[in-house]
């Protein structure tokens, strides 16, 4: 990790470290951990873009969204060089071209996007900023926004703002949530669902003519709404509470719609007894309704865990699939979602870990005796990047795409891993 990256990391981290336990990933962003890792399988690792901290943005804190024609959309947090941006990355010949679609201005416009963009039915983009907007007296740096990006009809005046932004909602931090982190989820009616970091809510944003109306669906308490939410086929929502549950070590919850509102059910409370703790990264679901997620920390001192929760006769069964390899210092494992391929293999990243202590990309393969761990990439924190806080995007050919918050020229990278 270069000195430039260390300096800009602190700018983003201070928004998220109020009154939460010191081991959390945004608090630990300036710490170093050296982790032991397993043997790596031969992969081709390549960089699609190295951020410069200039007009292309700096420090992507989240993953990519698949766009048209094999392109990708992504966000940068800014980390001291600005207020963040939304970009499009597309292949041109043998290389890749990054176009900045919008640069946030800070203030009421919002700043520091910390979640992937979602694509609407009309191809426009929706997303959140962690800070800015309003509520400066409640949230340090502002309570964040929900925004909408639409391509400009006329030729743009500058190549740095190719799309027009509309702020749909500014969080006040007074019961409506604040500091929205992680992804938005859209339903078929165009409603938006997400999680607010403080005071900790699951919210819905509904179009209402030319305006948008926010409703709080569930409030698990301060700093306890992380990772966004996902739907099942019956319309239920699922998410993680980083510090909730019976033991304050995290929980997985379900929200079910009813005529009188949404009914919350805690599916699992982490115990700190072999099951990990602090689930930050959100959940994914397979076609059978099994839920997969991660914890950032492990009570055994390992680099977090990977878990599964499966429906069984009206209840749920929890299984720890894997304790990720241990490391010295302050181990921090996955802080974003897993990715599932058609063969049932799981892919993820760890924020720390690896031989240099700056993160890894891993694969878990199911077998008759459990799960087999494979190290796909061991970041050095130098030209190849480091500190991946993102999930991984999988294409039809089995290639994986993600981002590193640091490394490169000091401002992060977009990478590809080809099997």
VMD Tcl script that draws the C-alpha trace (Angstrom):
set ca {
  {0.00 0.00 0.00}
  {1.59 3.28 -1.08}
  {1.78 6.41 1.10}
  {-0.76 8.08 -1.17}
  {-3.28 5.35 -0.53}
  {-2.73 5.49 3.24}
  {-3.40 9.21 3.21}
  {-6.61 9.03 1.21}
  {-7.88 5.99 3.15}
  {-8.19 8.08 6.29}
  {-10.47 10.59 4.56}
  {-13.11 7.97 3.80}
  {-12.72 6.02 7.02}
  {-13.64 8.80 9.41}
  {-17.26 8.83 8.23}
  {-17.86 5.33 9.57}
  {-16.03 4.93 12.81}
  {-18.34 6.59 15.34}
  {-18.93 4.40 18.38}
  {-18.38 1.03 16.74}
  {-16.02 -1.72 17.72}
  {-12.41 -1.06 16.73}
  {-12.00 -4.23 14.70}
  {-14.54 -3.18 12.05}
  {-13.08 -2.96 8.56}
  {-13.44 0.78 8.02}
  {-11.82 1.46 11.38}
  {-9.04 -0.98 10.61}
  {-8.40 0.42 7.15}
  {-5.02 1.85 8.13}
  {-3.82 -1.25 9.97}
  {-1.77 -4.03 8.48}
  {-2.18 -7.76 8.98}
  {0.01 -10.54 7.66}
  {-1.96 -13.69 6.96}
  {-0.91 -17.21 6.08}
  {-2.49 -18.50 2.87}
  {-2.82 -21.78 1.09}
  {-1.38 -22.77 -2.26}
  {-2.60 -20.78 -5.24}
  {-3.97 -22.37 -8.40}
  {-2.56 -21.07 -11.68}
  {-4.62 -18.11 -12.85}
  {-4.12 -15.21 -15.24}
  {-4.40 -11.95 -13.32}
  {-4.58 -8.70 -15.26}
  {-5.42 -5.06 -14.63}
  {-8.21 -3.40 -16.59}
  {-7.62 0.02 -15.05}
  {-5.30 1.66 -12.55}
  {-6.83 4.76 -10.94}
  {-4.76 7.93 -10.89}
  {-6.70 10.07 -8.41}
  {-7.45 12.54 -11.22}
  {-10.45 12.69 -13.51}
  {-10.87 8.92 -13.40}
  {-11.53 8.92 -9.63}
  {-9.83 7.14 -6.77}
  {-10.25 4.25 -4.34}
  {-13.15 2.00 -5.42}
  {-14.73 0.71 -2.22}
  {-17.22 -1.61 -3.90}
  {-17.59 -3.98 -6.84}
  {-18.79 -3.73 -10.43}
  {-22.20 -3.96 -12.12}
  {-22.51 -5.65 -15.52}
  {-23.49 -3.18 -18.23}
  {-24.43 -3.49 -21.91}
  {-22.06 -5.09 -24.41}
  {-19.70 -6.56 -21.84}
  {-19.10 -3.21 -20.15}
  {-19.03 -2.51 -16.40}
  {-20.33 0.27 -14.18}
  {-18.58 1.14 -10.94}
  {-18.02 3.81 -8.33}
  {-15.03 5.40 -6.61}
  {-15.12 6.83 -3.11}
  {-12.82 9.76 -3.80}
  {-10.68 9.24 -0.67}
  {-9.23 12.73 -0.46}
  {-9.05 13.55 -4.16}
  {-12.71 14.52 -4.54}
  {-16.19 13.40 -3.54}
  {-16.31 10.22 -5.60}
  {-17.55 9.26 -9.03}
  {-19.53 6.82 -11.16}
  {-17.71 5.31 -14.14}
  {-18.22 3.01 -17.11}
  {-15.47 0.65 -18.24}
  {-15.66 -0.91 -21.68}
  {-13.29 -2.91 -23.87}
  {-11.87 -1.22 -26.94}
  {-9.73 -3.55 -29.03}
  {-7.11 -5.13 -26.78}
  {-7.54 -2.55 -24.02}
  {-10.15 -1.03 -21.75}
  {-11.42 2.56 -21.69}
  {-12.80 4.21 -18.55}
  {-15.34 7.03 -18.92}
  {-16.38 9.01 -15.86}
  {-20.17 9.34 -16.05}
  {-20.56 11.63 -13.05}
  {-18.38 13.31 -10.43}
  {-20.07 14.10 -7.11}
  {-19.71 17.65 -5.88}
  {-20.16 17.05 -2.16}
  {-22.57 19.06 -0.02}
  {-26.22 18.57 -0.94}
  {-25.14 16.61 -4.04}
  {-23.70 13.77 -1.95}
  {-20.23 12.26 -1.64}
  {-18.37 8.98 -1.09}
  {-20.50 6.33 -2.84}
  {-20.02 3.02 -1.01}
  {-22.31 0.71 -2.98}
  {-22.65 -0.66 -6.50}
  {-25.02 1.03 -8.91}
  {-28.28 -0.70 -9.86}
  {-29.61 -0.62 -13.43}
  {-33.27 0.30 -13.96}
  {-35.51 -1.23 -16.61}
  {-34.78 1.77 -18.87}
  {-31.01 1.42 -18.53}
  {-30.57 4.36 -16.18}
  {-28.58 4.03 -12.97}
  {-29.52 4.24 -9.29}
  {-27.16 4.37 -6.35}
  {-26.32 5.85 -2.97}
  {-23.68 8.06 -1.43}
  {-22.47 7.35 2.07}
  {-22.07 11.04 2.99}
  {-23.16 14.49 1.86}
  {-26.78 15.38 1.24}
  {-28.18 16.70 4.52}
  {-28.20 15.87 8.23}
  {-24.75 17.31 8.89}
  {-25.63 17.90 12.53}
  {-26.43 14.18 12.99}
  {-23.99 12.35 10.69}
  {-20.37 13.40 10.38}
  {-19.98 14.67 6.82}
  {-23.69 14.36 6.02}
  {-26.11 11.42 6.10}
  {-25.96 10.49 2.43}
  {-28.25 10.38 -0.58}
  {-30.03 8.16 -3.09}
  {-29.32 9.34 -6.64}
  {-30.46 8.67 -10.21}
  {-28.20 9.04 -13.27}
  {-29.56 9.54 -16.79}
  {-27.50 10.00 -19.99}
  {-27.46 13.56 -21.29}
  {-29.61 14.13 -24.36}
  {-27.23 16.73 -25.76}
  {-23.47 16.46 -26.04}
  {-21.95 17.06 -22.58}
  {-19.93 20.19 -21.92}
  {-17.23 18.13 -20.20}
  {-16.07 14.54 -20.54}
  {-16.07 14.31 -16.74}
  {-19.87 14.47 -16.41}
  {-21.46 12.48 -19.23}
  {-24.73 11.79 -17.34}
  {-27.17 14.00 -15.44}
  {-27.75 13.36 -11.74}
  {-30.96 13.81 -9.75}
  {-30.94 13.37 -5.99}
  {-34.05 11.33 -5.16}
  {-33.65 11.42 -1.39}
  {-31.42 13.01 1.22}
  {-31.18 11.14 4.52}
  {-31.63 13.19 7.68}
  {-30.28 10.62 10.14}
  {-33.36 11.13 12.32}
  {-35.03 7.74 12.16}
  {-34.92 7.45 8.36}
  {-31.45 5.94 8.23}
  {-28.19 7.48 7.21}
  {-24.87 6.50 5.71}
  {-26.34 4.09 3.13}
  {-23.68 1.46 2.48}
  {-23.78 -1.38 -0.03}
  {-26.15 -2.09 -2.89}
  {-29.68 -1.02 -3.77}
  {-32.26 -3.64 -4.77}
  {-35.02 -2.81 -7.28}
  {-38.38 -4.58 -7.47}
  {-40.53 -4.92 -10.60}
  {-42.53 -1.81 -9.71}
  {-39.40 0.34 -9.60}
  {-39.23 0.65 -5.80}
  {-35.75 0.79 -4.26}
  {-34.64 -1.09 -1.14}
  {-31.48 -0.67 0.89}
  {-29.87 -0.36 4.30}
  {-28.80 2.72 6.25}
  {-25.76 2.53 8.48}
  {-26.98 4.87 11.24}
  {-29.28 4.80 13.04}
  {-29.59 1.45 11.29}
  {-32.64 0.81 9.10}
  {-33.92 -1.17 6.15}
  {-35.75 1.28 3.91}
  {-37.90 1.41 0.80}
  {-37.97 4.38 -1.59}
  {-41.12 4.56 -3.69}
  {-41.81 6.72 -6.77}
  {-44.78 9.00 -6.17}
  {-45.46 11.08 -9.23}
  {-42.51 13.40 -9.60}
  {-41.43 12.80 -6.00}
  {-40.07 9.88 -4.01}
  {-41.29 8.71 -0.61}
  {-39.16 6.81 1.90}
  {-40.52 4.25 4.38}
  {-38.58 2.47 7.13}
  {-39.33 -1.27 7.02}
  {-37.15 -2.38 9.92}
  {-34.79 -0.75 12.39}
  {-32.33 -3.18 14.02}
  {-30.54 -0.43 15.96}
  {-27.44 1.70 15.66}
  {-24.85 0.48 13.15}
  {-26.79 -2.75 12.66}
  {-27.97 -2.51 9.04}
  {-25.30 -3.60 6.58}
  {-24.91 -5.22 3.21}
  {-28.22 -4.31 1.57}
  {-31.10 -6.77 1.21}
  {-32.14 -9.49 -1.24}
  {-35.57 -10.82 -2.28}
  {-36.81 -14.38 -2.54}
  {-39.53 -15.54 -4.96}
  {-42.23 -15.00 -2.32}
  {-41.35 -11.33 -1.79}
  {-39.50 -11.75 1.52}
  {-36.39 -9.70 2.21}
  {-33.17 -10.99 3.80}
  {-30.24 -9.14 5.27}
  {-27.53 -9.08 7.94}
  {-27.20 -7.12 11.15}
  {-23.49 -6.66 11.90}
  {-23.82 -6.24 15.67}
  {-27.35 -7.47 16.31}
  {-28.70 -10.83 17.40}
  {-28.87 -12.38 20.84}
  {-25.16 -11.93 21.58}
  {-24.37 -8.65 19.80}
  {-22.11 -10.48 17.33}
  {-24.40 -10.26 14.32}
  {-27.52 -11.88 12.91}
  {-29.29 -12.91 9.72}
  {-32.89 -11.69 9.48}
  {-35.94 -12.12 7.26}
  {-38.58 -9.45 6.59}
  {-41.97 -10.72 5.41}
  {-44.68 -8.42 3.99}
  {-48.06 -8.40 5.73}
  {-51.20 -6.21 5.58}
  {-49.96 -4.32 8.65}
  {-46.34 -3.88 7.58}
  {-43.20 -6.00 7.53}
  {-42.66 -8.77 10.07}
  {-39.09 -9.41 11.19}
  {-37.77 -12.86 12.06}
  {-34.20 -13.52 13.18}
  {-33.02 -16.61 11.33}
  {-29.69 -16.91 13.11}
  {-27.74 -15.12 15.85}
  {-23.96 -15.52 15.76}
  {-22.58 -16.91 18.99}
  {-18.83 -16.43 18.70}
  {-18.42 -20.20 19.15}
  {-17.04 -21.44 15.84}
  {-19.49 -19.57 13.62}
  {-17.67 -16.25 13.17}
  {-18.88 -12.76 13.96}
  {-19.73 -9.40 12.39}
  {-21.44 -10.25 9.08}
  {-20.88 -7.12 6.98}
  {-21.04 -8.17 3.38}
  {-24.67 -9.04 2.73}
  {-26.21 -12.22 1.35}
  {-26.79 -14.15 -1.85}
  {-29.38 -16.89 -2.54}
  {-29.32 -19.91 -4.84}
  {-32.24 -21.32 -6.85}
  {-33.21 -23.67 -3.97}
  {-33.54 -20.84 -1.45}
  {-30.25 -21.52 0.35}
  {-28.58 -18.37 1.64}
  {-24.82 -17.77 1.64}
  {-22.88 -15.09 3.45}
  {-19.67 -14.23 5.25}
  {-18.41 -12.84 8.52}
  {-15.57 -10.34 8.59}
  {-14.06 -11.90 11.71}
  {-13.69 -15.35 13.19}
  {-13.68 -16.22 16.87}
  {-10.91 -18.72 16.11}
  {-8.60 -15.93 14.94}
  {-9.04 -16.85 11.30}
  {-9.73 -14.38 8.48}
  {-13.52 -14.57 8.70}
  {-15.93 -17.35 7.78}
  {-18.24 -18.43 4.97}
  {-21.66 -19.75 6.02}
  {-24.88 -21.19 4.63}
  {-28.43 -20.98 5.99}
  {-30.85 -23.49 4.48}
  {-34.64 -23.73 4.83}
  {-35.73 -27.00 6.47}
  {-39.32 -27.90 7.43}
  {-40.35 -24.37 8.33}
  {-37.11 -23.52 10.13}
  {-33.54 -22.74 9.11}
  {-30.30 -24.70 9.48}
  {-27.00 -22.84 9.88}
  {-23.70 -24.32 8.68}
  {-20.21 -22.86 8.76}
  {-18.81 -23.88 5.39}
  {-15.25 -22.66 5.88}
  {-12.96 -20.83 8.29}
  {-10.78 -18.70 6.00}
  {-6.99 -18.93 6.53}
  {-5.66 -17.27 9.65}
  {-3.19 -14.41 9.81}
  {-1.28 -12.36 12.33}
  {-2.17 -8.81 13.36}
  {-5.81 -7.81 12.90}
  {-7.42 -10.31 10.50}
  {-10.27 -8.95 8.42}
  {-12.01 -11.24 5.99}
  {-14.77 -10.64 3.46}
  {-16.58 -7.29 3.66}
  {-18.78 -7.77 0.57}
  {-21.00 -10.45 -0.92}
  {-19.99 -13.83 -2.27}
  {-20.47 -14.88 -5.89}
  {-21.98 -18.26 -6.87}
  {-21.32 -19.95 -10.22}
  {-23.62 -22.48 -11.98}
  {-21.59 -25.39 -10.57}
  {-22.13 -24.33 -6.97}
  {-18.65 -22.88 -6.43}
  {-18.35 -19.78 -4.26}
  {-15.97 -16.87 -4.85}
  {-15.02 -13.98 -2.60}
  {-12.37 -11.57 -1.41}
  {-10.75 -10.85 1.93}
  {-9.83 -7.28 2.79}
  {-6.67 -8.36 4.62}
  {-4.93 -11.71 4.47}
  {-2.45 -13.17 2.03}
  {1.34 -13.20 2.24}
  {1.54 -9.37 2.17}
  {-1.49 -8.84 4.40}
  {-3.32 -6.76 1.79}
  {-6.06 -9.13 0.67}
  {-6.88 -12.19 -1.39}
  {-9.30 -13.63 -3.92}
  {-10.50 -17.14 -3.08}
  {-12.71 -19.96 -4.36}
  {-14.60 -22.57 -2.34}
  {-15.51 -25.78 -4.17}
  {-18.05 -28.22 -2.70}
  {-16.91 -31.82 -2.28}
  {-18.17 -34.94 -0.54}
  {-16.04 -34.18 2.49}
  {-16.91 -30.48 2.76}
  {-15.46 -27.53 0.90}
  {-12.06 -27.09 -0.73}
  {-10.34 -23.70 -0.46}
  {-8.27 -22.36 -3.39}
  {-6.31 -19.12 -3.35}
  {-6.86 -17.43 -6.73}
  {-4.82 -14.28 -6.13}
  {-2.56 -13.01 -3.37}
  {-2.34 -9.22 -3.57}
  {0.98 -7.48 -3.03}
  {-0.37 -3.94 -2.52}
  {1.93 -2.75 -5.32}
  {1.10 -2.58 -9.04}
  {-1.49 -5.37 -8.78}
  {-3.55 -3.47 -6.20}
  {-4.70 -4.50 -2.76}
  {-7.34 -4.27 -0.05}
  {-10.26 -5.62 -2.11}
  {-13.46 -4.43 -0.41}
  {-15.53 -5.60 -3.38}
  {-17.47 -8.64 -4.38}
  {-16.61 -10.42 -7.63}
  {-18.49 -10.28 -10.92}
  {-18.57 -13.53 -12.92}
  {-19.11 -13.60 -16.70}
  {-20.36 -16.47 -18.86}
  {-16.79 -17.60 -19.59}
  {-15.90 -17.92 -15.91}
  {-13.79 -14.76 -15.74}
  {-13.90 -12.85 -12.45}
  {-13.83 -9.05 -12.14}
  {-13.38 -6.90 -9.07}
  {-11.71 -3.84 -7.57}
  {-8.94 -3.13 -5.10}
  {-9.28 -0.11 -2.84}
  {-5.52 0.51 -2.76}
  {-2.34 -0.33 -4.60}
  {-1.72 0.41 -8.25}
  {-0.55 4.02 -8.32}
  {-1.91 4.46 -4.79}
  {-5.59 4.91 -5.72}
  {-6.83 1.40 -6.49}
  {-7.42 -0.84 -9.48}
  {-9.98 -2.82 -11.49}
  {-8.80 -6.39 -12.09}
  {-9.70 -9.53 -14.02}
  {-8.89 -13.14 -13.11}
  {-9.10 -15.61 -15.99}
  {-9.21 -19.35 -15.21}
}
mol new
graphics top color blue
foreach p $ca { graphics top sphere $p radius 0.5 }
foreach p [lrange $ca 0 end-1] q [lrange $ca 1 end] { graphics top cylinder $p $q radius 0.2 }
display resetview
